[in-house]
Structure formats: C-alpha cells, structure tokens
C-alpha cells in the first residue's frame, strides 16, 4: 500500500478518534470538510494512487472460486476503479459533509 494511501487512512482514523474521544479538540466542521474534500480530490487526480487503490481492492476478487471469473473480476476493478470511486462518491451519505457529520464535527 502506498505511503499516500496509508497517510490518508491515518488521517481518517485520527479524525474519527478525536471526534469520538476528545470532544472535537479544535477540529472544526469547516476544517474537517475542507480536509476530506482536498484528500478526495488529490486521490482522484493522482493516477498512481488510483491504480494502487484499484489493485488493493481487486484483491477481494481472490475469493471468487472460478479462476476465469476471478481474473475478470480483478481486471475489471483494476481498469475501472476511478469509475467505481466516482460513482461511490456520488451516492447519498458519502460526501465530506456526511462523513464529518457522522464523525461528530458538524
């Protein structure tokens, strides 16, 4: 997993822990939303990160018992991860506003 993905996951975990345990310790709603929106934009604009995330997610295809279908699953996710992520981010409840609200910052 790339350093950028690890850093992104660490920031999300820290934001969640702070929201849960520290009564928002100086992290404002605006800071949370701006940070998550910026990270999302940076991820989507970096082809290497998108490829690494697609590769990581496609490893779930290893659970498919049929080898031909398993390969097709991996290729589909590897090649189309940007589209999957874009569609995920358009779903209700997946915006930076929604995540920050769920974590207690807004």
N, C-alpha and C positions, 0 to 999 in steps of 0.2 A: 504494500500500500504506500502511495507516495507521501512525502512529507506534508504536502499541502492538504491532502485528504485527512491525514492524522491531525493536523492543526485545526482544520475545520471541525472535526468531531470533538476535539478537546475543547474548543470554544463553546460549542453547543452544550457539552456536558457541564462546563463551568457555569454558563448562564443558567442552566437548569438547576444546578446545586445551589447557586446563590439565590435564585428565586425561591427555592424550596426551603432553604435553611436560614437565610440571612435577612429576610425582610427587604429584599431588593437593594441592599448595600450600595447605594449610589448609582446603580444602573437604572436609567430612566427608560420609559416606554419608547421615546424617540431614539435613544441610543440603541436599544435592542432592535427596533425595526430597521434602522439605518444599517446596523452591523450585519443583520441577516440578509437584507436586500443586497448589500455590497458583496457579501460572500457568494450569494447565489449567482450574481452577475459575473463575478470573477471565475467561478467554476464553469459557467456556461460559455464564457469567452475563451477558455483555455482548452484547446483540442487535446492536449496530452492528458490533462486531468480527466476530461470527459472519457477518453479512451480507457484510462486506468479504472475509472468507476464502472464503465461498461464491462470490462474484463472481470472485475471483482464480483459484480452482480451476476454475471453469466456463470459463475462457478456454482450457483444454485441449480443449474441445469444438470449437474452431475448426479442428481437424484433421479433423473429420467432413466428408466431401465433399458429402453431400446437405444442402441448405440447411434443409429442413424438419426433418430429424433433428438437425442442428446446433442449431437453435433449441430443439427439445425437450430436447436434452441440457443446454443452458445453463439453461433454465427449471427442469429437474429438479434440477440441482446448486444453483442459486441458492435455490430454495424449500426444499430438503431437506438443506442442508449440516449443520444441527445433528444430524439423524438419522444422516447418514454419519459425522460425527465421533464421536458417541456409540457407534456400532457399531464403529468403528475402535478406540476406546479400550477396548472390551471384549474385543478379540482378544488371544490369548496373545502375550506379548512386547512389549506396548505400554504397560505401566504405568510409573509413575515409578520403581518399584523396578527394573524390567527395564532402562530407559534408563540409570539411574545405575550399574547393574552393568555394562552394556555399555561405559560410558564409563570404567570403572575406579575409581569412587568407592566401590563396595560389594563 
